[in-house]
Amino acid sequence: MRNHDVKKSFGASVRGWRGRLDISQEELAERAGLHRTYISDVERGARNVSLESIEKLARALEISVAALLSYNRESQPGKPEERFLSPDELVDILFVEDSTDDVELTLQALQRAKITNRISVVRDGAAALNFLFCTGEYAERQPGKNPQIILLDLGLPKIDGLEVLRRIKADPRTSSISVVVLTASSRDRDIVTSKRLGAEAYIVKPVNFHNLSEVTPQLRLNWALLRPTTTVNP
């Protein structure tokens, strides 16, 4: 899909959802904290929309980011069809983090953005490997149902994050899973080691919708953390 078509489709989605709420462009702009001319440009397909603005628009329209981005273009104008995404369309996420505060901040941020992906949380490196390889406390977990993204903190107890990453990428059952390393600083020397071991990207904590969405192009995923179906040219 060409960039022009993407913008037109997104503009139609915004216009359709606004029509469902029966609100003006001015009211949508006020709700989203954006300028009215910005809303007008978006709806005309004449504006490149930032990820931050997508999140603001979804909140203002009282829908999920996924619903805003998966607009059915066959719907009648003003009557968008909000289809419930099946589990097979959404990316499953494994979040490996020992800090209770970081876990809560991340989950709250994603919930505020209305991200509805399944997120499994484990608190140490040993539990992460048990989860992925269906051993230990996760021996009853069905093999082959692995996540598509792993958010991996490096400072983990029991088995550190770099060793977890090394084992993930060394095993053919898990080597294709995208791993995003979580770090306290972009200058962390472990980032270099992580990339060498096969990590696809890194995020400076805390995790939120904005920084998670920034790395999704590297993971070949869509903004809404949907599994890829079509190629969208930038």
C-alpha positions in Angstrom: 0.0 0.0 0.0 1.4 3.4 -1.0 2.0 6.1 1.6 -0.8 8.2 0.1 -3.3 5.4 0.4 -2.3 4.8 4.0 -2.9 8.4 4.9 -6.3 8.4 3.1 -7.4 5.2 4.8 -6.3 6.5 8.2 -8.1 9.8 7.6 -11.3 7.9 6.6 -11.0 5.9 9.9 -10.7 9.1 12.0 -13.6 10.7 10.1 -15.8 7.6 10.5 -15.2 7.2 14.2 -15.8 10.9 14.7 -19.1 10.5 12.9 -20.0 7.6 15.2 -19.6 9.9 18.2 -21.4 12.7 16.4 -18.8 15.3 17.3 -17.2 18.1 15.2 -13.6 18.4 14.2 -13.3 21.2 16.8 -14.5 18.9 19.6 -12.2 16.0 18.5 -9.3 18.5 18.4 -10.1 19.6 21.9 -10.5 16.1 23.2 -7.2 15.0 21.7 -5.3 18.2 22.5 -4.6 18.8 18.8 -5.3 21.8 16.5 -8.4 21.7 14.4 -6.5 22.2 11.2 -4.4 19.2 12.1 -7.6 17.1 12.4 -8.8 18.5 9.1 -5.5 17.6 7.4 -5.6 14.1 8.9 -9.1 13.4 7.7 -8.2 14.6 4.2 -5.2 12.3 4.1 -2.9 15.2 3.8 -0.9 14.8 7.0 1.8 12.3 8.2 0.5 11.3 11.7 2.9 10.7 14.5 2.6 7.7 16.8 1.9 10.0 19.7 -1.0 11.6 17.8 -2.4 8.2 16.9 -2.6 7.4 20.6 -4.2 10.8 21.4 -6.8 10.3 18.6 -7.7 6.8 19.8 -8.2 8.0 23.3 -10.3 10.9 22.1 -12.4 8.6 19.9 -12.9 6.2 22.8 -11.5 3.2 20.9 -8.4 1.1 20.9 -5.4 2.0 18.8 -5.9 -1.4 17.0 -9.5 -0.4 16.1 -8.4 2.9 14.7 -5.7 1.3 12.5 -7.8 -1.6 11.4 -10.7 0.4 10.0 -12.9 -1.4 7.5 -12.8 0.7 4.4 -15.9 -1.0 3.0 -18.0 0.5 5.9 -20.3 3.3 5.1 -19.0 6.8 5.9 -19.6 7.7 9.5 -20.4 4.1 10.4 -17.1 2.4 10.9 -17.2 -1.3 11.7 -15.2 -2.1 14.9 -14.3 -5.7 14.5 -12.9 -7.5 17.5 -9.4 -8.7 16.6 -8.9 -12.4 17.1 -6.0 -13.7 19.3 -4.3 -15.0 16.1 -4.0 -11.4 14.8 -2.4 -9.9 17.9 1.2 -10.3 18.9 1.8 -12.1 22.2 4.4 -10.5 24.4 6.6 -12.0 27.1 7.7 -9.4 29.6 10.7 -10.4 31.7 11.3 -7.9 34.5 12.1 -8.3 38.2 11.2 -4.8 39.3 7.6 -4.6 40.5 7.5 -0.8 39.8 8.7 -1.2 36.2 6.2 -3.9 35.6 3.3 -1.8 36.9 4.4 1.3 35.0 4.7 -0.6 31.8 1.3 -2.4 32.1 -0.4 0.8 33.1 1.1 2.7 30.1 0.0 0.0 27.6 -3.5 -0.2 29.2 -3.9 3.6 28.9 -3.0 3.2 25.2 -5.7 0.5 25.0 -3.2 -2.1 23.9 -5.0 -5.4 24.4 -2.2 -7.8 23.4 -1.7 -10.8 25.7 1.3 -10.0 28.0 2.8 -12.7 30.2 5.0 -11.5 33.0 7.9 -13.4 34.6 10.2 -12.1 37.2 13.6 -13.8 36.6 15.8 -15.3 34.0 15.2 -18.9 35.0 11.4 -18.4 34.8 11.7 -16.8 31.4 13.5 -19.9 30.0 11.1 -22.3 31.7 8.2 -20.3 30.1 9.7 -20.5 26.7 10.8 -24.1 26.8 7.8 -25.4 28.8 9.9 -26.7 31.7 9.8 -26.3 35.5 6.7 -24.3 36.7 5.6 -24.0 33.0 5.9 -27.7 32.1 2.2 -27.8 31.4 2.3 -24.9 28.9 1.7 -26.0 25.3 4.8 -26.1 23.2 4.7 -24.0 20.0 2.7 -21.2 21.6 5.6 -18.9 22.1 5.3 -15.1 22.1 6.3 -13.0 19.1 8.1 -10.3 21.2 10.2 -10.7 24.4 10.7 -7.5 26.4 13.9 -8.5 28.3 15.4 -6.7 31.2 19.1 -7.3 31.5 19.6 -7.1 35.3 17.6 -10.3 36.2 18.1 -12.6 39.2 19.0 -16.3 38.9 20.0 -16.1 35.3 21.0 -12.7 33.9 19.4 -11.2 30.8 22.4 -11.6 28.5 22.5 -15.3 29.2 18.8 -15.6 28.6 19.2 -13.8 25.3 22.1 -16.1 24.3 20.0 -19.3 25.0 17.0 -17.9 23.2 18.9 -17.1 20.0 20.9 -20.3 20.2 17.9 -22.6 20.2 16.0 -23.1 16.8 12.7 -23.3 18.7 13.1 -19.7 19.9 15.7 -18.1 17.7 13.1 -16.3 15.5 11.4 -14.5 18.4 12.1 -10.8 18.4 13.9 -9.7 21.6 13.8 -6.1 22.7 16.3 -5.4 25.5 15.3 -3.1 28.3 18.0 -0.8 29.7 18.3 2.1 32.0 20.5 4.1 29.6 21.1 4.2 25.8 24.9 4.3 26.7 24.7 0.9 28.4 27.6 -1.1 27.1 25.5 -4.3 27.3 23.5 -2.9 24.4 26.4 -3.7 22.1 26.6 -7.2 23.5 22.9 -7.7 23.2 22.9 -6.8 19.5 25.8 -9.1 18.9 23.8 -11.9 20.5 20.8 -11.2 18.3 18.6 -8.7 20.0 16.5 -6.8 17.5 16.2 -3.5 19.4 16.4 -1.9 22.8 14.2 0.5 24.8 15.3 2.8 27.5 13.0 2.2 30.5 10.3 2.8 31.4 8.4 1.1 28.5 5.4 2.9 27.1 3.3 2.8 23.9 5.4 5.5 22.3 8.8 3.8 22.7 7.4 0.4 22.1 5.8 1.6 18.8 9.1 3.2 17.8 10.8 -0.2 17.6 8.0 -2.1 15.9 9.3 -1.3 12.4 12.5 -3.1 13.3 10.4 -6.1 14.4 8.4 -6.1 11.1 5.2 -5.3 13.1 2.4 -2.8 12.7 1.8 0.2 15.0 -1.0 -1.6 16.8 1.3 -4.6 17.5 -0.6 -6.7 15.0 1.0 -9.6 13.2 2.2 -8.4 9.7 -0.2 -9.1 6.9 0.7 -6.6 4.1 3.8 -4.6 3.4 3.3 -0.8 3.8 5.8 1.3 2.0 7.0 4.3 4.0 
